[in-house]
Amino acid sequence: MTISTEYHRPIMLQECLEGLNIRPDGVYVDVTFGGGGHSKAILERLNDKGKLYAFDQDPDAKKNADTIKDARFTFIETNFRNIKKYLRLYGAKKVDGILADFGISSHQIDEPTRGFSTRFDGDLDMRMNQKAEISAYTVINEYSEAQLHKILGMYGEIKNARTLASAIYSARLNTPIKTTAELKAILEKFAPKFKEFKYFAQVFQAIRIEVNQELEVIEEFLEQVPELLRDEESRLCVMTFHSLEDRLVKNYIKAGNFKGELDKDIIYGTVTKPLMAINKKPIEASPEELSINGRSRSAKLRIAALSDNN
């Protein structure tokens, strides 16, 4: 099976495959199908008894999935926050491995009409699910100044978030801000010199996270994982691309909650948590991969299994 990189080059492919600890007859889930690179590679390692379920809410991802004619493969068109519900609908109560790649696909970034990229002009959209009601336009033009300040500070970690929120609010009073270029024209006045691109990326990240409820989705997903993994040989592999995502994953694996606070038994001092880390430090892309795929630069892969006390 040929793995195409035209839509999206799968990041740390071999590391993910090794991390999943694949059993040829096992049941696996790719909760972020995208271009299907990881899914196709998983299928190659399964025998006739193996099974792969893939989730994605993006219509473009569904088009990619429709090209896979394989009885072992099932595509589920929904957000992966619904993983347990939909797997049960298909009769899969337990699985042998779950893969999540939280990065935006190259296709989504490079397609101007989606509004994800700071490089191309396009409508303010940024919806992973094209049927969703809230878009980047909604956030920029309808959120209060206080709401804008909050998401720019929390999700974009923008230092002058209050000033920028005020500027956006004032600009839209005259005419709605409709495109990414119009938004960037406002941002340029407040971006630190020589760090404009990073500033734009931080703002776009904040808006995208809000539009797609990305952090809430990750939390809901992670809380369902322990109940889905079959046994101690089953694996969770999660790839993150910015500190907010990685912190949630790291804390949940470490402590079973998103603050990272360990729940210790008062008498024995033992820690109760559903998962345990397989790799103590996140795996990062190799120098070879970095040389051919710059988008792998910020990727961090964490692998976990059921803990002994689960």
Secondary structure, 3 states (H helix, E strand, C coil): CCCCCCCCCCCCHHHHHHHCCCCCCCEEEECCCCCCHHHHHHHHCCCCCCEEEEECCCHHHHHHHCCCCCCCEEEECCCHHHHHHHHHHCCCCCECEEEEECCCCHHHHHCHHHCCCCCCCCECCCCCCCCCCCCHHHHHHHCCHHHHHHHHHHHCCCCCHHHHHHHHHHHHHHCCCCEHHHHHHHHCCCCCCCCHHHHHHHHHHHHHHHHHCHHHHHHHHHHHHHHHECCCCCEEEEEECCHHHHHHHHHHHHHCCCCCCCCECCCCCCECCCEEECCCCCECCCHHHHHHCHHHCCCEEEEEEECCCC
